Amino acid sequence: MLERIEDIQGIGLLYQANGKSYTCHKATLIYADNGRGKSTLARVLRSVSTGDTSLIANCKTVDGTLPPKVVLQFGSGHKVSFDNGAWSEQRPDVLVFDADFIERNVHSGGTVNTGHRKNLLEFALGESAVAARAEVEKATGESKVAADKVQSLATQLSGHHAGMTLVQFEKLQKVDDADVKLVDLQKRITAASNVASILSKAVPMAVAEPTLDIDSLFVGFAISLKDVHADAEKVVRQHVAALGNESAESWLSQGRQFDDSKTCPYCDQDTSENDLISAYQTHFNTAYSDLKAKVTANLATVTSGTASSIVENFAQAAKMAAAHATAWAEQVPTETITFDAEAASTALAKLQVLLLHLARKKLTSPAEPVGSVEEKNQATDLWKKVLVPMQAANLAIKTAAGGITAYKGELASDNIQQMQQQLQILQMTKRRYDATVVELIGQLGTARKAAKMADEAKKNARENLDALMKTTLEKYEKDINVLLQKFGASFTIRGMGANFRGAAPRSEYGLLLRGKDVSVEGGPPSFATALSESDKRTLAFAFFIASTLTDAKLATRTVVIDDPMCSLDMNRKHHTRTVLRKIHSKAGQLIVLAHDVYFIRDLRDALRKEDKAPQIAMFQLTVAAGDYTGFAPLDVDKECESAYFQHHRLLNEFAEGKGGDVRSVAKAIRPMLEGYLHRRFPGLVPKELLFGQVVVLIRDALVPSPLCHAQNLVDELNEINEYAGQFHHDTNPSADAIVVVATELKTFVERALTLVHKGVATTGAAS
């Protein structure tokens, strides 16, 4: 709560205003004539609330030498000061409704612009949306920084991908041997003019590799005649052994074809009862004949399959393939094709010895199995040693042939333009993976991720604020329209909302007047022409009150209202008092500044009616030395009893349509204006002068007389006096015979009140 306005200096008419003697209470009512500095005081309080020091800097006393200075005392004696162009601290707990509030948040000269709607939104949302708005601003700023970073990196990369979009450039796949391929492309471009001769060269061909089925050989070696009778086999073996010749079994087997199982083919003796002959019949059966054939075949397979010519023929074919590959070396560099013939020959010779030994052994005793597992493994390993050098050579041949075939295919379809394009792409690819570019693209990727996250955060923040604004503004619109209805306004607001178009969010609303939509911008009809000054101020006041009454921290706020009833009719003044009583009941403090002492008196009485012993402070801003303004006590009841205020009230009531004796009203115009001039220029207007003489005194005043400040009113005062003087006997002996026309009277009453209230002539008055 504001406890004292201790000192104000160098600000407008508040040049050396000391208010230490005047304590502010929960309700503080301050009276001042127009032009006495109440709006300046409201501006000082707005400045400490918002921290906007320009409000004070722009009001520096024009003819003063003292620098602007303010000392305010808040609760518990805590002092807040303005000195050297800065506040010691900001007091956002002070809420101010004044002309500046209207100019900043509602309209200026009847025009509503984007700035007004932006400020109104901020005010309407209040502290409930401070965090959400701050988050939007933070996220928006971070999003912009992130986007700028992306743009900066993209700009740095622009010189590296001329002729290709950045996206295409980034997607280029790394080529490890780019330099080699560049050389290759250059060669292909050169070769493109000599395609026929290049394509005619032979392509190396893989050499057929020998085959030898080791498994089948050893299967044959392992065959035995299980169906041969054991005794017969024993008898035949003993007999063959007795003959002492390795070929005896074969000779006996061949002789079996002449045996008819009855007589000997050699001596024609009877053999039917001969045990040895029976044994031959059992031993040398069909299975044995088949076995012998297989054994003989295996021997032939071993002989041909292990011939030394196998290696020699392969070596000759591999040498020719190597020569063909070498012929392509200039176009298709390949690995050297070699064949280790010595290793293959050595292994083949060892394999031949092993297999021939086993084959011959089997041939000697066909029915006996030969070849152990070890011998088979040895043969398999030796054959692998024969094949491995051949396979290695063939792999090299196939690789070379593949490269050459691919080159031929490319060369056949190549054209110089396509290869030039490939060359450019390859050069671009090489540049893409330059260390500097890789670093920039890496930074760009990181920046893009950051930008995406920042955009998402911005979107979420806006959605959160949107939801909060929607809820708040829907209630705000409803509360405003209730207030407008109670103020007796003929219009309402509609479509209260917000949008993010532009740099900052702003409010959106329209007016509904007599069933017709009125846009706050544009028209016709327009805000400027559709609403009266009273309507505009009423709307602004409703905006302020609707937000203030829903402020969650209202109990800790100091609410300052400057001239709440300016331009308001009697009904609106009445409801204004009702609203102020409500604010007083909820707020920490209510400060009202007014130029209408009757309003102050009535508000005081209304507050006392609600609370029999309220803490109400009342003082006024009055003329001080040098025609500046100072603080002074206010006896509101005495002020209201003065002739000036009586005349003033009489004119006000008539202007507000409350009736009254028209002749009394007509007679009250001139003394009301005389009272106004006496109060505006105390001590400078002799009381004995008639009104017309006072006007002449003002007209003829010379600088530096303060009366010069009223010379802009001389014509208006004369015109009003010319009308009002006819009802006074001192200027018109037949005053009582003059008929008072109510319509004409109302015009001059309103002109007189405008002059007193605003200190200016009515628009359109003669100049």
Secondary structure as GFF3:
##gff-version 3
##sequence-region A 1 767
A	DSSP	beta_strand	2	11	.	.	.	ID=ss1
A	DSSP	beta_strand	14	18	.	.	.	ID=ss2
A	DSSP	beta_strand	27	32	.	.	.	ID=ss3
A	DSSP	alpha_helix	38	50	.	.	.	ID=ss4
A	DSSP	alpha_helix	54	57	.	.	.	ID=ss5
A	DSSP	beta_strand	69	74	.	.	.	ID=ss6
A	DSSP	three_ten_helix	75	77	.	.	.	ID=ss7
A	DSSP	beta_strand	79	83	.	.	.	ID=ss8
A	DSSP	beta_strand	86	87	.	.	.	ID=ss9
A	DSSP	beta_strand	94	97	.	.	.	ID=ss10
A	DSSP	alpha_helix	99	105	.	.	.	ID=ss11
A	DSSP	alpha_helix	114	125	.	.	.	ID=ss12
A	DSSP	three_ten_helix	126	129	.	.	.	ID=ss13
A	DSSP	alpha_helix	130	157	.	.	.	ID=ss14
A	DSSP	three_ten_helix	158	160	.	.	.	ID=ss15
A	DSSP	alpha_helix	166	171	.	.	.	ID=ss16
A	DSSP	alpha_helix	178	191	.	.	.	ID=ss17
A	DSSP	three_ten_helix	192	194	.	.	.	ID=ss18
A	DSSP	alpha_helix	195	199	.	.	.	ID=ss19
A	DSSP	alpha_helix	214	221	.	.	.	ID=ss20
A	DSSP	alpha_helix	230	243	.	.	.	ID=ss21
A	DSSP	alpha_helix	248	255	.	.	.	ID=ss22
A	DSSP	three_ten_helix	256	258	.	.	.	ID=ss23
A	DSSP	alpha_helix	275	283	.	.	.	ID=ss24
A	DSSP	alpha_helix	286	305	.	.	.	ID=ss25
A	DSSP	alpha_helix	309	326	.	.	.	ID=ss26
A	DSSP	alpha_helix	341	364	.	.	.	ID=ss27
A	DSSP	alpha_helix	373	413	.	.	.	ID=ss28
A	DSSP	alpha_helix	416	432	.	.	.	ID=ss29
A	DSSP	alpha_helix	435	486	.	.	.	ID=ss30
A	DSSP	beta_strand	491	499	.	.	.	ID=ss31
A	DSSP	beta_strand	506	513	.	.	.	ID=ss32
A	DSSP	beta_strand	516	519	.	.	.	ID=ss33
A	DSSP	alpha_helix	527	530	.	.	.	ID=ss34
A	DSSP	alpha_helix	533	549	.	.	.	ID=ss35
A	DSSP	three_ten_helix	554	556	.	.	.	ID=ss36
A	DSSP	beta_strand	558	562	.	.	.	ID=ss37
A	DSSP	alpha_helix	570	586	.	.	.	ID=ss38
A	DSSP	beta_strand	589	594	.	.	.	ID=ss39
A	DSSP	alpha_helix	597	610	.	.	.	ID=ss40
A	DSSP	beta_strand	616	623	.	.	.	ID=ss41
A	DSSP	three_ten_helix	625	627	.	.	.	ID=ss42
A	DSSP	beta_strand	629	633	.	.	.	ID=ss43
A	DSSP	alpha_helix	636	641	.	.	.	ID=ss44
A	DSSP	alpha_helix	643	655	.	.	.	ID=ss45
A	DSSP	alpha_helix	662	680	.	.	.	ID=ss46
A	DSSP	alpha_helix	691	699	.	.	.	ID=ss47
A	DSSP	three_ten_helix	706	713	.	.	.	ID=ss48
A	DSSP	alpha_helix	714	724	.	.	.	ID=ss49
A	DSSP	three_ten_helix	725	727	.	.	.	ID=ss50
A	DSSP	three_ten_helix	735	737	.	.	.	ID=ss51
A	DSSP	alpha_helix	742	758	.	.	.	ID=ss52
###
